[in-house]
Amino acid sequence: MAKFAFFVELKANRGKEAEVEAFLKQGAAMAKAEAGIAAWYGLKEEEPGRYGIIDTFNDEVGRDAHLNGELAKVLFAKAGELFSEAPKVHRLHVIAQK
């Protein structure tokens, strides 16, 4: 069972929604290359311009390594171009799952 996770809140710059969605699709492909990721989801909220990422990990080593991985580097490198606010990263502990 995955025991650790991140939830990342993203708010797209006006007019950049299509680029954010393309970025999230690219992120899913990039996540496959990171062995420590158990699951990775790119999300679009009901509220326009609001997106998110949820990724889960079996251990803290994998979660911590992800912060230094290629996907995280690309996210923060593109943050100023794509997002109106800095990505908000929440560190989570999974207490139950189906």
C-alpha positions as MATLAB code, in Angstrom:
seq = 'MAKFAFFVELKANRGKEAEVEAFLKQGAAMAKAEAGIAAWYGLKEEEPGRYGIIDTFNDEVGRDAHLNGELAKVLFAKAGELFSEAPKVHRLHVIAQK';
ca = [
       0.000    0.000    0.000;
       1.216    3.486   -0.835;
       1.773    5.285    2.459;
       3.032    8.678    1.344;
       1.740   11.266   -1.131;
       1.862   14.767   -2.491;
      -1.060   16.931   -3.461;
      -0.019   19.890   -5.605;
      -2.454   22.766   -6.173;
      -2.081   24.585   -9.504;
      -3.816   27.734  -10.759;
      -3.374   28.357  -14.471;
      -2.582   31.762  -15.900;
      -5.554   33.019  -17.902;
      -5.339   31.663  -21.433;
      -2.803   28.958  -20.486;
      -5.325   26.217  -19.633;
      -4.614   24.143  -22.759;
      -0.869   24.353  -22.083;
      -1.382   23.282  -18.456;
      -3.424   20.288  -19.600;
      -0.738   19.343  -22.134;
       1.893   19.710  -19.404;
      -0.063   17.378  -17.105;
      -0.324   14.774  -19.866;
       3.443   15.056  -20.397;
       3.871   14.737  -16.624;
       2.026   11.422  -16.617;
       4.471   10.087  -19.207;
       7.451   11.416  -17.248;
       6.147    9.848  -14.021;
       6.509    6.398  -15.593;
      10.291    6.886  -15.555;
      10.417    7.489  -11.789;
      10.560    4.116  -10.064;
       9.514    5.531   -6.678;
       6.085    6.721   -7.864;
       3.300    4.233   -7.094;
       0.573    6.303   -8.800;
       0.419    9.723  -10.469;
      -2.689   11.731  -11.381;
      -3.050   15.031  -13.223;
      -6.394   16.621  -12.309;
      -8.686   19.367  -13.568;
     -11.056   20.863  -11.006;
     -14.621   21.937  -11.764;
     -13.599   25.557  -11.114;
     -12.049   27.010  -14.311;
      -8.270   27.300  -14.293;
      -7.758   25.084  -11.240;
      -5.646   21.945  -11.583;
      -3.809   19.551   -9.341;
      -1.437   16.642   -9.111;
      -1.691   13.704   -6.735;
       1.160   11.264   -6.590;
       1.681    8.404   -4.170;
       4.741    6.552   -2.956;
       5.413    3.356   -1.034;
       8.077    4.978    1.128;
       9.464    8.346    2.150;
      12.675    7.724    0.213;
      10.714    7.625   -3.048;
       8.677   10.682   -2.111;
      11.744   12.689   -1.143;
      13.629   11.582   -4.279;
      10.704   12.772   -6.401;
      11.279   16.353   -5.195;
      14.699   16.220   -6.855;
      13.512   14.322   -9.930;
      13.104   15.535  -13.485;
       9.332   15.986  -13.243;
       9.571   18.303  -10.233;
      12.339   20.299  -11.928;
      10.215   20.815  -15.045;
       7.151   21.770  -12.965;
       8.988   24.498  -11.087;
      10.853   25.689  -14.190;
       7.531   26.250  -15.991;
       5.681   27.631  -12.961;
       6.070   31.326  -13.850;
       4.929   30.760  -17.424;
       1.927   28.502  -16.736;
       0.646   29.384  -13.266;
      -0.636   32.563  -11.634;
       0.579   31.348   -8.226;
       3.495   29.178   -7.189;
       2.497   25.502   -7.023;
       1.366   24.631   -3.493;
       2.857   21.299   -2.468;
       1.180   19.414    0.377;
       3.019   16.446    1.922;
       0.511   13.765    2.896;
       0.398   10.452    4.734;
      -2.064    7.926    3.338;
      -4.089    6.388    6.159;
      -6.526    4.321    4.086;
      -7.069    3.236    0.504;
      -9.216    0.846   -1.461;
];
